[in-house]
Amino acid sequence: MMRDRRMGAVGLRPYREGLALGLLAGLLLPACGSTTTSTSTDAPDVGAPDVGAPTPPLCVVGRSKSCGCPDGRTGAQVCASDGTFGACICTAPPESDAGVVTPNLDVPPADVPVAPIDVPVAPVDVPAPTEAGSVDAGSAPSITIGSSTTQSLVDAFAVPAGIIVVTADAVVLRGRDGAEIARWTSAREITAAAFDGTYLAVADRAAMTALSPALAVLGTANVTDACAQVVFVGGARAVCGPANDWDRVFDTYQLPAMRRLNRSAPFTYHGIPMRRVPGRDDFTTVTTGLSPSDINVYRVAASHAALYMGESPYHGAFPVTNTYAFVGLPATHVVTVSGVILDIYPPTCVPMDGRFGTGCFVRDGNLGTLRSGESFVALTEVSATAIAALVGTGTGFSSPACAGGCTLQRIEVAARTVTSTRAHTIAGVAAVVVARHDPYADRFVLGFRSGSDPFRPAGYRVELLAY
């Protein structure tokens, strides 16, 4: 049903016409990607985005380094999405080692100069065999980590020991050969999960639980509203977003103690899916249930309450789905499902204090790597300058997205260049749920609802794909 959007907490967004077109667009833009290309008549690409002077060096997201464990063993620290190394990860860290992390409240304004996306940085690659946390995933082009014909997939995350697979019933740590290492079973249906490199936040229909990467329980608390989505921001804070898109209120919790810090004002028609902006205390939402769809950004500042900053101003000039990748660290841009590059933080993108705003996500070029008939099935970040893309030719409407095969690519965004390509045959990709880079094995984590009919998926699979 077509709906008006509200202006922040109170006003209504102008009515969008075209109910029939909206319903058709919703069917033609499945979660696994789109074949539609940009129809914008904006000015042509003017080169690589230039967003100002670089900030002091940060660690590269996903890189690990060795560290000492309390019992004398060697563990690994992983660079989290905020650009800092997390706690030392051992095989089974004792629960008594977990302490409350003080939130990082030094949130830069949106227009503070940050590193441009074409600044050379060290690549995110597999650590040398002598470093803790490195993994030899073997030479197989794809490895099935987990699958089911009945369970539903919630999320999946790469850790030094393997891949954490979150389903509606349990959280399972599996080795990169698919063997089960540890399991945590929920008493209620799991609805959402998020991982910041140190803590795993798992939400069910009544509570949120903090787990270690080894799946030890660190804390739990009941939530005010059931979380349809969870994202981390700086300072080990997890933001819970409920399933309703009318007067939607975000709750911010402190991990691992699971103490609620604050609630946001209500927001309407900004979308349900949530993703963190890497390196920032911000998160995005996408209005996948409306036509045309838009991408929105929020900031969690010193008050711990989510503040609305704005959305893209184009409203249908190009497709917007939940398939997109961030560029930069801290992130400054996104690449959309059709390869449009958007500057998240132009000078007009500022907290709106409840007002409606379209000053964020301004066009800043086109990636240009898709060929005729191709579409991005999945996108994710590899490093501050590179993204990974699963490219297919299937429509995702009448046939699974990779029915005719898919190509896994690494792409340098500033150069608009595909630097590596590998073909994969992946049967039954009905809808992509997870797309992440695994820095420990230098592989691509793909989780999807499986089945030959995109409208009737049956179960799930999680694959580890070689580049």
Residue pairs with C-beta under 8 A, 6 or more apart in sequence:
1 19
2 16
2 18
2 19
2 22
2 290
2 291
3 269
3 290
4 12
4 13
4 14
4 15
4 16
4 269
5 12
5 13
5 16
5 268
5 269
5 270
5 287
5 290
5 356
6 12
6 13
6 267
6 268
6 269
6 356
7 13
7 354
7 355
7 356
8 265
8 267
8 308
8 352
8 353
8 354
8 355
8 356
9 265
9 266
9 267
9 354
10 354
11 355
11 356
13 269
13 356
16 22
16 290
16 291
16 292
16 315
18 291
21 291
22 290
22 291
22 292
23 291
25 291
25 292
25 293
26 288
26 289
26 291
27 397
28 34
28 36
28 397
29 36
29 288
29 293
29 319
29 321
30 396
30 397
30 401
30 431
30 454
31 288
31 321
31 322
31 323
31 431
31 432
31 433
32 323
32 377
32 378
32 396
32 401
32 429
32 430
32 431
32 432
32 448
32 454
33 321
33 323
33 337
33 375
33 376
33 377
33 378
33 392
33 396
33 401
33 432
34 319
34 321
34 323
34 337
34 338
34 375
34 376
34 396
35 373
35 374
35 375
35 395
35 396
36 318
36 319
36 338
36 375
37 318
37 338
37 339
37 370
38 317
38 318
38 319
38 338
38 339
38 340
38 366
39 317
39 318
40 314
40 317
40 318
40 340
40 363
41 317
42 317
42 363
45 365
45 366
45 368
46 364
46 365
47 365
48 116
48 117
48 118
48 365
48 413
48 414
48 415
49 116
49 117
49 118
49 327
49 332
49 333
49 341
49 343
49 364
49 365
49 414
50 116
51 113
51 114
51 115
51 116
51 117
51 328
51 332
51 333
51 343
51 345
52 113
52 114
52 116
53 113
54 113
54 114
54 115
54 116
54 119
55 113
55 114
55 115
55 330
58 83
58 84
58 279
58 329
58 330
59 79
59 83
59 84
59 85
60 79
60 121
60 122
60 123
60 124
60 329
60 383
60 384
61 79
61 80
61 81
61 83
61 124
61 278
61 279
61 329
61 381
61 383
61 384
61 439
62 78
62 79
62 124
62 158
62 383
62 437
62 439
63 78
63 79
63 122
63 124
63 127
63 439
64 76
64 77
64 78
64 79
64 127
64 131
64 132
64 133
64 134
64 160
64 439
64 440
65 76
65 77
65 85
65 127
65 131
65 132
65 133
66 74
66 75
66 76
66 77
66 131
66 132
66 133
67 74
67 75
67 76
67 77
67 88
67 132
68 74
68 75
68 88
69 75
69 88
69 90
69 93
70 90
70 94
70 97
71 90
73 90
73 91
74 132
75 88
75 89
75 90
75 91
75 132
75 133
76 88
76 89
76 131
76 132
76 133
76 160
77 85
77 86
77 87
77 88
77 89
78 85
78 86
78 89
78 133
78 159
78 160
78 197
78 439
79 85
79 86
79 197
80 86
80 196
80 197
80 198
81 196
81 197
81 232
81 276
81 278
81 279
82 104
82 196
82 234
82 278
82 279
82 280
83 278
83 279
83 329
83 330
86 196
86 197
86 198
87 93
87 198
89 133
89 159
89 160
89 213
89 214
90 214
91 161
91 214
92 214
92 216
93 212
93 214
93 216
94 216
95 212
95 216
95 217
95 218
98 212
98 218
98 219
98 256
100 254
100 256
100 257
101 198
101 235
101 236
101 254
101 255
101 256
102 235
103 234
103 235
103 236
103 237
103 254
103 261
103 304
104 234
104 235
104 281
105 235
105 301
105 302
107 234
107 280
107 281
107 299
107 300
107 301
107 302
108 114
108 280
108 330
109 350
110 299
110 309
110 345
110 349
110 350
111 345
111 347
111 349
111 350
114 328
114 330
114 332
115 328
115 329
115 330
115 332
115 384
116 328
116 332
116 414
117 327
117 328
117 332
117 333
117 384
117 385
117 413
117 414
118 385
118 414
118 415
119 384
119 385
120 385
121 329
121 383
121 384
121 385
122 383
123 383
123 386
124 382
124 383
124 386
124 437
124 439
125 439
125 442
126 134
126 135
126 439
126 440
126 441
126 442
127 133
127 134
127 440
128 134
129 136
132 160
133 160
133 440
134 440
135 160
135 176
135 440
135 441
136 441
137 143
137 176
137 441
137 442
137 443
137 464
137 466
139 466
140 466
141 422
141 424
141 465
141 466
142 424
142 426
142 463
142 464
142 465
142 466
143 176
143 177
143 178
143 463
143 464
144 178
144 461
144 462
144 463
144 464
145 156
145 162
145 163
145 165
145 174
145 176
145 178
145 445
145 462
145 463
145 464
146 163
146 165
146 172
146 174
146 178
146 460
146 461
146 462
147 450
147 459
147 460
147 461
147 462
148 167
148 459
148 460
149 450
149 458
149 459
150 458
150 459
151 167
151 168
151 169
151 459
151 460
152 167
152 168
152 449
152 459
152 460
153 165
153 166
153 167
153 433
153 434
153 447
153 448
153 449
153 460
153 462
154 166
154 167
154 168
154 190
154 191
154 192
154 193
154 433
155 166
155 192
155 193
155 194
155 195
155 433
155 434
155 447
156 163
156 164
156 165
156 166
156 434
156 436
156 445
156 447
156 462
157 163
157 164
157 166
157 193
157 195
157 200
157 436
157 445
158 164
158 436
158 437
158 438
158 439
158 440
158 441
158 445
159 173
159 195
159 213
159 440
160 213
160 440
161 173
161 175
161 181
161 213
161 214
162 173
162 174
162 175
162 176
162 181
163 173
163 174
163 176
163 438
163 445
163 462
163 464
164 171
164 172
164 173
164 174
164 195
164 200
164 213
164 215
165 171
165 172
165 173
165 174
165 447
165 462
166 190
166 193
166 202
167 190
167 460
168 189
168 190
168 191
169 185
169 186
169 189
169 190
170 183
170 184
170 185
170 186
170 190
171 183
171 184
171 185
171 186
171 190
171 193
171 200
171 202
171 211
171 215
172 180
172 182
172 183
172 184
173 180
173 181
173 182
173 183
173 213
173 214
173 215
174 180
174 181
175 181
176 441
176 443
176 464
182 214
182 215
183 215
184 202
184 211
184 215
184 217
186 202
186 204
186 209
187 204
188 204
188 205
188 206
188 207
189 204
189 205
190 202
190 203
190 204
191 203
191 204
191 205
191 226
191 227
191 228
192 202
192 203
192 227
192 228
192 229
192 230
192 240
193 200
193 201
193 202
193 203
193 230
194 200
194 201
194 230
194 231
194 232
194 238
194 276
195 201
195 232
196 232
196 236
198 213
198 236
199 210
199 211
199 212
199 218
199 232
199 236
199 238
199 255
199 256
200 210
200 211
200 212
200 213
200 215
201 208
201 209
201 210
201 211
201 230
201 232
201 238
201 253
201 255
202 208
202 209
202 210
202 211
203 209
203 223
203 226
203 227
203 230
203 240
204 226
205 226
206 222
206 223
206 226
207 220
207 221
207 222
207 223
208 220
208 221
208 223
208 227
208 230
208 238
208 240
208 253
208 258
209 217
209 219
209 220
209 258
210 217
210 218
210 219
210 220
210 255
210 256
210 258
211 217
211 218
212 218
218 255
218 256
219 255
219 256
219 257
219 258
220 258
221 253
221 258
221 259
221 260
223 240
223 251
223 253
224 251
224 260
224 263
225 240
225 242
225 249
225 251
226 242
226 243
227 240
227 241
227 242
228 241
228 242
228 243
228 272
229 240
229 241
229 272
229 273
229 274
230 238
230 239
230 240
230 241
230 274
231 238
231 239
231 241
231 274
231 275
231 276
231 283
232 238
232 239
232 276
233 239
233 252
233 276
233 280
233 281
233 282
233 283
233 300
234 280
234 281
235 254
235 281
236 254
236 255
236 256
237 252
237 253
237 254
237 255
237 261
237 281
237 300
237 304
238 252
238 253
238 255
239 250
239 251
239 252
239 253
239 274
239 283
239 300
239 306
240 250
240 251
240 252
240 253
241 248
241 250
241 272
241 274
241 285
242 248
242 249
243 272
245 268
245 269
245 270
245 271
245 272
245 287
245 289
246 268
246 269
247 266
247 267
247 268
248 266
248 267
248 268
248 270
249 263
249 264
249 265
249 266
249 267
250 263
250 264
250 267
250 298
250 305
250 306
251 260
251 262
251 263
251 264
252 260
252 261
252 262
252 263
252 264
252 300
252 304
252 305
252 306
253 259
253 260
253 261
254 260
254 261
261 304
262 303
262 304
262 305
263 305
264 298
264 305
264 306
264 307
265 305
265 308
265 354
267 308
269 287
269 290
270 285
270 287
270 296
270 308
270 311
271 285
271 286
271 287
271 288
271 289
271 290
271 293
271 294
271 295
271 296
272 285
272 288
272 289
273 285
273 286
273 288
273 322
274 283
274 284
274 285
275 283
275 284
276 282
276 283
277 283
277 284
277 297
277 326
277 330
277 331
277 344
278 326
278 328
278 329
278 330
278 331
278 381
279 328
279 329
279 330
279 331
280 299
280 330
280 331
281 299
281 300
281 301
282 297
282 298
282 299
282 300
282 309
283 297
283 298
283 300
283 306
284 295
284 296
284 297
284 298
284 334
285 295
285 296
285 298
286 293
286 294
286 295
286 296
286 320
286 321
286 322
286 324
287 293
287 294
287 295
287 296
287 320
288 321
288 322
291 316
292 315
292 316
292 320
293 319
293 320
293 321
294 311
294 312
294 314
294 315
294 320
295 311
295 312
295 320
295 324
295 334
295 336
295 342
295 361
296 308
296 309
296 310
296 311
296 360
297 309
297 310
297 311
297 344
297 349
297 360
297 361
298 306
298 307
298 308
298 309
299 306
299 307
299 309
299 351
300 306
300 307
301 307
301 351
307 351
307 352
307 353
308 351
308 352
308 354
308 357
309 349
309 350
309 351
309 352
309 357
309 359
309 360
310 348
310 349
310 350
310 352
310 357
310 358
310 359
310 360
310 361
311 357
311 358
311 360
311 361
312 320
312 342
312 358
312 360
312 361
312 362
313 358
313 359
313 361
313 362
314 363
318 336
318 338
318 340
319 336
319 337
319 338
320 336
320 337
321 336
321 337
323 336
323 337
323 376
323 377
323 378
323 379
323 432
323 435
324 334
324 335
324 336
324 337
324 379
325 334
325 335
325 379
325 380
325 381
325 387
325 388
325 389
326 333
326 334
326 381
327 333
327 334
327 335
327 341
327 381
327 384
327 385
327 387
327 413
328 384
328 385
329 383
329 384
331 344
331 381
332 343
332 344
332 345
333 341
333 342
333 343
333 344
333 364
333 413
334 341
334 342
334 344
334 361
335 341
335 342
335 367
335 379
335 387
335 413
336 342
337 375
337 376
337 379
338 370
338 375
338 376
339 366
339 367
339 368
339 369
339 370
339 376
340 363
340 366
340 367
341 363
341 364
341 365
341 366
341 367
341 413
342 361
342 362
342 363
342 364
343 361
343 362
343 363
343 364
344 360
344 361
345 360
346 359
346 360
346 362
348 357
348 359
348 360
348 362
349 357
349 359
349 360
349 361
350 357
350 359
367 411
367 413
367 416
368 416
369 389
369 409
369 411
369 416
369 417
369 418
370 376
370 391
373 393
374 391
374 392
374 393
375 391
375 392
375 393
375 396
375 401
376 389
376 390
376 391
377 390
377 391
377 392
377 394
377 396
377 401
377 402
377 406
377 429
377 432
378 389
378 390
378 432
378 435
378 446
379 387
379 388
379 389
379 390
379 435
380 387
380 388
380 435
380 436
380 437
380 444
381 387
381 388
381 437
382 388
382 410
382 437
385 412
385 413
385 414
386 410
386 411
386 412
386 413
386 419
387 410
387 411
387 413
388 408
388 409
388 410
388 411
388 435
388 437
388 444
388 467
389 408
389 409
389 410
389 411
390 402
390 406
390 407
390 408
390 409
390 424
390 432
390 435
390 444
390 446
390 465
391 406
391 407
391 408
391 409
392 401
392 402
392 404
392 405
392 406
392 407
392 429
393 404
393 405
394 400
394 401
394 402
394 403
394 404
395 401
396 431
396 454
397 454
398 454
399 454
400 427
400 428
400 429
400 430
400 451
400 452
400 454
401 429
401 432
401 454
402 424
402 425
402 426
402 427
402 429
403 427
403 429
405 423
405 424
405 425
405 426
406 423
406 424
406 425
406 426
406 429
407 421
407 422
407 423
407 424
408 421
408 422
408 423
408 424
408 444
408 465
408 466
408 467
409 418
409 420
409 421
410 418
410 419
410 420
410 467
411 417
411 418
411 419
412 419
420 467
422 465
422 466
422 467
424 465
426 446
426 463
426 465
428 448
428 450
428 451
428 452
428 461
429 446
429 448
429 450
430 448
430 449
430 450
430 451
430 452
430 453
430 454
430 456
430 457
431 448
431 449
431 454
431 457
432 446
432 447
432 448
433 447
433 448
433 449
433 460
434 445
434 446
434 447
434 448
434 462
435 444
435 445
435 446
435 447
436 444
436 445
437 443
437 444
437 445
438 444
438 445
438 464
441 464
442 467
443 464
443 465
443 466
443 467
444 464
444 465
444 466
444 467
445 462
445 463
445 464
445 465
446 462
446 463
446 464
446 465
447 460
447 461
447 462
447 463
448 460
448 461
449 457
449 459
449 460
450 457
450 458
450 459
450 460
450 461
451 457
451 458
451 459
